[in-house]
Amino acid sequence: LFPQVKMDSSTVVNGKRYGITEKFGYNTIGYNKTKVDPADMQSLAALTGDKYKGKIAIYDYYLPVIGMAALAIGKKTAELTEADLPAIKEELLKMKANAKLVGEVTASQTALATGEVDILVGGGEWVTAGLAKENPALDFSIPKEGAVLWSQSLAMFKDSKNKELALKFIQYIMSPEGQARLATSSCYWGMPANSKAALSDEQKKILRFDEQPEFLARAQSYPAPNADLDKKMQDVWTEMLQAQ
């Protein structure tokens, strides 16, 4: 496995493994490289400047995009407190002022794919890679400030009636063949956690496979607020959505 996605702090308790990471990716900047300057996409500052005003969609999920706003102002996603929210809100409002729309997965992905917008805030390989065959102009960047890392894990129910079968399934999903199929599944592409996944050269290129070590070095985890901070983050997000 890529060492940065083992996530032992989340998947191992008292020395016992309860889950294993099987797929990961980034909430970052997805874009159409024929419509924007890819060099601009190497900084989150491009999302709040005037150059791409009206050409941007924002993925409507508060945690990763708040994470991106935090990275843009130099904060660490794992260390966010209520004191950081005013500056994060200010950054979100600047993004919103530049945005043509804020939409859930399908709406925001469609806007990028059809050319309604040229940039998707919160996008990443999970948006662009699966569309690469139909639209090879779609790509994603991991800006210098970083990106927000998402991941999925497999675990087995303690009371499973089919433990042997469940274990075989997990072993298959984690095998080079299973990882390649999972990484390129029709619902959305993502990075396989197993660095030995049996991907073709073309699939690796689309997923920017060879660049993963440096991408992971810049990525930070999803914000993981407690209940009180989570509610305040949602309030900030609602204010951003309602802003004109």
N, C-alpha and C positions, 0 to 999 in steps of 0.2 A: 504493500500500500504506500501511496505518497505519505511521507511521515506527517505532514501538516494536516492531513485529514483523518488521522487515526482517532482524534477527538477523545482521547482516553479520559479526560476530565468529565466527559458526559457519558461515556459508554462503559467505564470500569468503576466499580464501587468496591472498596475494601479488597482490592486485588482480584475481584471476580469480573469477568467481561460479560456484560448484558446485551451488548449490541455491537454491530460491525458496520462501518461506513461503506456504502456500496456505490454512491453516485454523489457528485458535487458540482458546483459551478458558481457563478458570480451574478450578483445584482450590480450592474455597472452601467456603462454607456453602450447601447446598441445603436448602430448608425448605418446609413447608406453611403458607402465610400465614394460613389460617383457624384454625390450631391454636397458632401461636406469635405473639408480638408482633414484627412486622417491625423495629421500632425496636431490639429486643434483638439482632437479627441483624447490626447495624452494628458489633458488637465481638466479637472472638474470645473475650472473657472469658465470654460467654454459654455457651460450650462446657464450662466448668469450674465454673460456679456451680451452685447447688442447684435452680434453677427448672425446668430441663428434664431432671433426672436420670431415667434410664430411658426417655427419649423420643428418644434419639440413636443413630444408627448411624455407624460409622467405616468409610470405604472402605479396604480392605486392600491398600494400596500404600504402602510405607514412604517413598519420596522426597517426594511431595507433602505427605503428612500431617506428616512431620518438618519440612518447609518451613513448614507452617502453625503448628506448635508453636514453631518458631524466631521467626516473625513475632510470635506472641503474647507472647513474652518480649523483644521489641525487637531481635532479631538480624537481620542481613541474610543472605539465603539464599546469596549468592555468597561469603560470607566465613566460613562455618562451619568450625570446627576441632574437633579431639577435645576440647578444653577446654570446648566448649559442650554436649557430649553429656549430662553429668549434669543440667543445668537443662532441657534438651529432654526427657530421659527423665521428669523429674518432671512436666512439663507433659503429656506423653503419658499418664502414669499417672492424672493427674487426669481427662483426657478419658475414659480407659477406665473409670474408676470411675463415670462418668455414663452409659456406653453400654449399650444393650440388646444390641447385636451388633456384631461386626466382620466384614465380608463383602466378597467380590470384587464386581465391577461389577454382575452380575445380582442377586445377593442383596441388596446394599445399595440398589440402585435400586428393586427390588421392595418392600423394607421401607418405603421412603418413599412409593412410589406407592399401596400398599395401606393405609397408615395405621398400620402396625405401629410405625413411628417417625415423628416430626415433623421431625427434623433429620438431615441427612447431612453429616458432616465429610468434606471432600474432594470433595463434590458440586459442581455448577455448571451452566452452561447445557447441557453435554453430557448431563446427567441430566434436568433439568427441562424444557428447551425442547421436546424431542420428545414429551413427555407432556402438553404444555399443552392440546392439543385435548381429550383425555380428562379431564384434571384441571387446570383453569386455576388451581387454588389453589397449584400448585407454582411456586416462584420461587427465585432465588438472590441473594445479596448479595456485595458486595466490601467487607468490613469496613474500619474506619478504619486498622487495623494493616496491611492489604494482603491479597493473595491470591497463590497460586502460578500462574504463567502456563505453560500447555502450548502447544506449537505443532507443526505438521507441515510438512515441506518436500518439494518435488518435485525430483528430480535425474535426470539421464540417464546410463545406463551408458556408459562410455568406448568399450566394444567393441560397442555396440548395432548390430544389423544393420538397424534401421529408424529411423535418426536423424531423418529428415525427419518421419516419422509421430509419433515420440516428441515432437519439438518442437511439432508441431501439437496434440498432446494437451495438453501443458503450456500452450500458448497458450490453448486452449479452457478448461481448468480455471481459468486466471487471468482469463478474460474475465468481464464482468459477469454473463452468463447462466450460465456454468460455475460461477462462485463462488456464485451463489444456489442452484444445485442441490446443490453440495457442502455448503454451510452447512446445508441442510435435508435431508440424505440420511437414509435410513431407519435406518441403523445408529446414528447419533447426530448431533444438531445441534451446530454450533459457529459461531464467528465467522468470516466470510470475511476473508482478509487484505486483499483489494481493497475499499477503502472505497466503491467505486462499484458494488458487487454489486447485481444487479437483484432485490432482495428486496421483497416487498409490505410495506405499512405494518404489517399485522398481524404478519408475520414479524419485522420490525425491532423491534416492540414486545416480542415474546416474547424476543428475543435482547438486549434493552436496548441496541440499536444506537447510539442517540444519546448514551448515557452512556459509550461506550467510551473516549473520550479521558481522562476522569477515572478510569475503572477502570484503564486501562493505566498511568496515572501512579502508581497505588498498588500495582500488581502487581510481583512479583519473580520471577526465573527459578527453574526447578527447581534444587535443590541439585545440584552436579556434583562429587561427591567423587572423590578418587583411590581406587585399589583398596583401600588400607589403611583409609581413613576409611569407604569404602562398606561394608566388612565390619563395622566397628564400629557403623555406623548400623543394619545389618541385625540385629546382635546386640541393640541397644537395642529395635528393633521386636519381635523375638522375645520379649524380656522383657516388653514391654507386652502382647503377645498372651497370654502365659502368666499374667499377673497376674490374681488373683481379685478 
